[in-house]
Amino acid sequence: MTIYDISLTISPDLIGWPGDGAALIERVLKIEDGEIANVTHLSMSAHTGTHIDAPYHFLKDGNTVENLPLDVLIGEASVIEIKEAPLLTATVLKEAHIPQNTKRLLIKTRNSEQWKKGAKEFIEDYVAISGDGAEYLVELGVQLIGVDYLSVAPFDDLVPTHQTLLGANVVIVEGLNLAGIEPGAYTLYCLPLKIAGSDGAPARAILVG
């Protein structure tokens, strides 16, 4: 058994969504200053690094993150790799040979090279899922979709993909680092912070295989 950490490390240098600002990680108590313990304060977007989108992110009356089903966030998952496509349309996904009855699908693309090389600047032309691609995944019965950049949807067309997936109660995991992961079958463990009323939350995600 091998455990693969597919989470991004949160730091002030980690790429964030434009306008969200960098994570602020501040040690407010320090042993070297005479305190009995080190204490760190965090300030960041709920969509920092590897994170979950809850339905409330794009749906007015959608579920918030603390209400997401844990049985969807843990279980058998398929990792597929799509190397060349700039956009994951329904046609592209149909040709990707997604294993039958896949409930949790993680898609590795050229995006993961950004994490592998330690990129420091946000890119707008990341590989994402189109609106019709999202519709196809819903038709397949996918319950969780994971992608290797900070959004499941194209930078210039965010709404259709999110609304289609979240409206069908598909759990969205964004910001995965799949650079070192080979396509295949794994067990996924992905647990977001339990934040009341939030549209999303950072998560620690691992694969076991």
C-alpha positions, 0 to 999 in steps of 0.5 A: 500500500502506498499513500500519495499526498495530492494536496497543495501546501498552503503558504503565502507563496501559493498561487491563488485565485485572482482577487482572493489574495495570498494566504496570511500565515502569522505566528502570533505567539513565539517560544523564542519571545518567551511564550509557552507555545507557538501559535499561528493565525491563518487568514485566507479564502475558503478556496485556497489551495486544494479545496472543496466547492459546496453547492452554495458557491454557485447556488443560492439555496445550495448546501454549505460545506459542513453538510456534504456527504462524507461517503462521497468524499471517501472511497474508490476513485479513478484517475485518468489522464488527458494530455493534449485537450485544452478544454474538457468537452463532452466529446473529449471526455467520451473519448477518455475511456472513463471506467464504467460506474466511476463515482469519483473521477480525478482528471490529470492534465497539463495543469499538474505541470504547474505544481510540479515546477513550482509555478508562482503566477496564475494562468488563465488558460488552464485546462477545465471542464466545459458546460457540456462536459459537466453535463456528460459527467452528470449523465455518467453518474459521477458523484465527485470530480477532482481537477488539477487547477484552481477551478473546474470551469474555464476562467472566462466561463465559470457559471455553466460548469459549476451550476451543472455539477453543483446542481446535481450535487456533484462534489467538486475538488479543485487544486489537486496536485496529480503530477506524480500520479499514474492513471488507475484505481485508488482509494480517495480520502478528501476531507474539507474543514468543517466550516459552518455556512461556507461555500467551500473549504480547504481540504487534505486529499490523499490517494491510497493504492 
